[in-house]
Amino acid sequence: MSDPDTHDLSPAVTALMAVACGAMVANLYYAQTLIGMIGPDIGLSPSAAGGIVTLTQLGYGLGLAFIVPLSDLIENKRLIIIATVGAALGCIGIALAEGPRTFLIAALATGICSVGAQVLVPLAAKLSSEARQGRTIGLVMSGLLTGIMLARPVASFVAGALGWRALFFWSAGVTALVGLALLLMLPSRRPDSTLTYSALLASSLELLRRYPALRLRAAYQALLFIAFNLFWTAAPLVLTQRFRLGANGIALFALAGAGGALAAPIAGYLADKGHARATTLVALALLMLSFIAADLVVAAGALIAFAVTAVLIDAAVQLNQISGQRIIFGLDSAAGGRINAAYMTIVFVFGASGSLIGSASFAAGGWSFSSLIGAAIGGLALLLYLLFDRPSAPEAELAKD
């Protein structure tokens, strides 16, 4: 819950927070489509080149576990600015790296500092009035997902024209400009927690034990994030082999898929009206059905319809994410940072396996096998919902308003 006397964030500040989230989280995905270009340039063997993405995402996971909880202890604006500066310096380090060791250290640091995005999300919820909290979370999270989706096509276009080092110099500049705007415009928020840092970390686990809704929402989103990563790992292979698209065609397909981010404000509006659980049900069913449809349209050779299923899968992930965060941020108003840290760590750690599942399933049985697994993941999440999901006290109160 937000404070009773909290005023709504201005549209300009909300938009800035959305852009900042997108700019920071994009740093995790720029290198994903450029491994073949970066690896030989810095002296990494093909077998070790996967570490380029792995270390960046490992750093993000470490930041989720050990930095995001600090937002319940340290003045939030200061923490976000420090993280933004670190991410910009990390990108510069990547751009200047001449060998694998320097590159991988800089990639790890960039990943750690990019968790500033996950400090911004609960801060946006805290600074928003309760009546608009879901919509605010939806707008900010739409920026985050747009950053994820645009990172791959932007990386392909910029690196193709100017080289991969120029891409990371560009990202450092964008991140620095976002940091300056946050410094000038972001409201301050000093938490009133008296816990020590070690107690703060321990309490994240206690929050998971205490709130069944937090565990369930993390499980739903972890499953959907696995499916999301599975899709975006296997889809470029489908586009190359089935539809004969080149790098620019794949980039345009990913750009079209970013349209799923438009679902976030809708999810936020529905959550504010007390329909978070119904939105979750729709999201889980939509994911399962979209994977089934994706299998059929690829078999039929329908490229545009395949792009539509990409938008629907992304929309399902967004609908579930926003409705879930609207619920979990209402569980304990003083522990938003720790709740988000526990939630996102579970989502990220398990969700990262989707890339491995996507590549392995496609190699084993082609797109039909990958899409079947994606549909099964959606079905499992839907089964969890039907068997275990019940409205928590904050949800019941919201539904009555």
C-alpha positions, 0 to 999 in steps of 0.5 A: 500500500502507498502512504495515505498522503501520497500524491500521484506522480506527474505524467512526466516523472512516470514516463521518465521512470519507465524510460529509465527502467527500459534503458537499464534493463536493455543492457542485459540483452544487447550482447545476446544477438552479437555474441558471434561478433564480440567473441572473436574480437576480444579473444573468446572461443566459441564455446566460451562466448556464451559467458558474455550474456551469462555473466551480465545476467548473473550480475543482475541476479546478484544485484536483485538479491543483494542491492534491491533490498537496500531500497528499504534501508537507503534513500531510494533516489541516491541508490538509483543514481549510484546504480545508474552511474555504475551501469554507464561506467560498466558499458564504457568498460565493455566498449573499451575492453581488449581482452576477455577478462576485462570484458567479462568483469565489465559485463558483470558490473553492468549487470549488477548495476542495472538492477536500478530498474528494480528499485524504480518499480517499487518506488513508483508504487510507493510514490503513487496514490493507491487509486492509481498504483496499478496503472503507475506500475503498468506504465513503468513496467511497460518501459521495462519490457519495451527495453527488453524487446527493443534491445535486440533489434537496436543492437543488430541495427547499431552494431551492423552500422557502426560496430559493437563497441559503438553500441555500448558507447551509445548505451553508456550515453543513454544511461548517463542522460537518464541518470541526469534526468532522474537526478533532476526530477525524481522525488526523494524517498527515505525509508523508515526501516531500522533493520541492519543489512543482514537482517534486511536480507534475512527478512526477504526469505521471511517475507516469502515464508509469510505470504503465500500470495508472494510465493504464488505470484513469483511461481506464475511469473517464473513459469511465464518468464521461462516460456518468454525466454524459450520463445525468443531463443527459438523464434530467431531459429524459426525465422532463419530456417523456416522463413529465410529471414536475415538479421534485419528481418529478425530485428523487425520481427522482435520490434513488432513483438514489443507491441506486447508492452501495450498490455501493461497499462491495461493490466494496471487499470484492471488491477486498480479496479480489483480485477488482478486475479481475473487478469492473471487467469486471462494471462495464463490461458492466453500464454498457453493458447498463443503457443498452440497457435504459434505452432499452427501458424508456423506449420502453415508458413504464416509469418504475420500470424507468427508475429501476432502470436509473439505480441500475444505471448509478450502481452500475457507476460505483461498482464501477469506481471503487472497484476502480480506486482499490484498484489504483492506491493499491497502485502507490506507497505514498509517492505516493497524493496525486499518483496520485489527482490524476493519476487524478481530473484525467483523470476529471474533465476528460474526464468533464465533457464528458458533460453537453454530449454528453447535451444535444446528443445528446438535442436531435439524436435524443432519448433513444434517441440518448443511450442509444445513445451511453451504451451505445457508451461502455460498449462502448468501455471494455469493448473497452479492458479486453479488449485491454489490461488485464493484472494489475500486480505489486501486483494479482498479489500481492494475488490470491495472498494 
